[in-house]
Amino acid sequence: MIVEMRTYTTLCGRTAEFVDLYRSEGLSIQEPVQGRLLGLYVHEFGPMEQVVLMWAYADEADRAERRDRLIAMPEWRALLPRMAALVVSHETRLLSPRAGEITATP
């Protein structure tokens, strides 16, 4: 299992608006394709105005196939400019367990 951690830094004071838009429109498009959402988080300490989404995948090939399907969806492509207007930057990290470490079952 791998975990994709996507961190979005929003415009100052717009984090709640980003989360609301994602919950009301984005999640219903993305979740059936992306698979297993581990969580949507906001920071209370450290860097502010950040939203973190974490998704679990079987492996990198599973992630790539799911992302390709999502990007091909017209409704997702239509939503992206509205979400991007609230974002200053975003970062994606792929997290993989170390050999012998305990991980959750997908």
N, C-alpha and C positions, 0 to 999 in steps of 0.2 A: 504494500500500500504506500502511496505517496500522498502528500497533502500540498495543495496549492494555496499559498497565503497571498492574497491580493490586498494591498494597502493603498487606499485612495486618500489623498490630502485634498480637502475641499477648500473653497474660498472661505475666508473668515466669516463666521456666523451662519454658514450655509450647510453645516453638517446635518442638522435635523431635516432640512429640505431634501438633501441627497438621500438620506435613509428613508424618508417618507415616499419619495418617488420610486426608489428601488423596491420597497415593500409593496407598494400599490400597483406597480406596473412591471418592473423588471423581474422580480422573483417568479412570478407566474409564467413568464416566458422562459427564464433560464433554468429553473429547477428541474422540470421534466427532462431536459436535455443533459444538463450538467451532472445530474445524479445526486450525490450525497453532500448536502450542505452541512458542515460541522458547526457553523455559527457565523453570525454577523456581530461584530464587536465595535465599540467606540472607546477611545481612551479617556480615562479620568486623570491620569498622571502622565508625565512625559510629553512628547509632541502632541499638540492639540489639533483639532479639526481633522482627525483621521478616522477612517472607517476601515475595518479589517474584515474581509470575507475569507473563510477557509472552506475548501472543498476537498473531499477525499476521492481518490481514483485508484484503480487496481494497479496501474503503472503508467509510464509516460505515453505509451501508445494509446491507452484508454483515454487519457486526458486530451491528446491531440485529436483523436476521432470525435470526441464530444465537443471540443472547441470548434472544430471545422463545421460540425452540424449547426452549432449555435450561430456562428458568423454567417452562415448561409440563410438564416431565417430573416425574411423581410421585416417582421415586427421587431426583432432585436436591433437590426440596423437602423430602423426608424427611431428607436428609443435612444440610441447611443449619443446623438448630438445634444439631446436635452440633458442627459446625465453629464456629458463632457463639459457642458457649460458651467457646471458647479464644481469642477475638479481643477486643481492647480497642477497636480502630478499624481502618478500612480506607479506602484512597484509590484512586481510579481516575483515570488520566491517559491521554488519547489523544495519541500522538506521530505527527506527520506529517512527511515529508521536506520540506526546503526545495527550491525549484526549483533544479535543477542539482546537487544533492547526490547522492552515490553511496549506493544502498540495495541490500539483498539482494533477490533475486528470490523472490516468494512461491511 
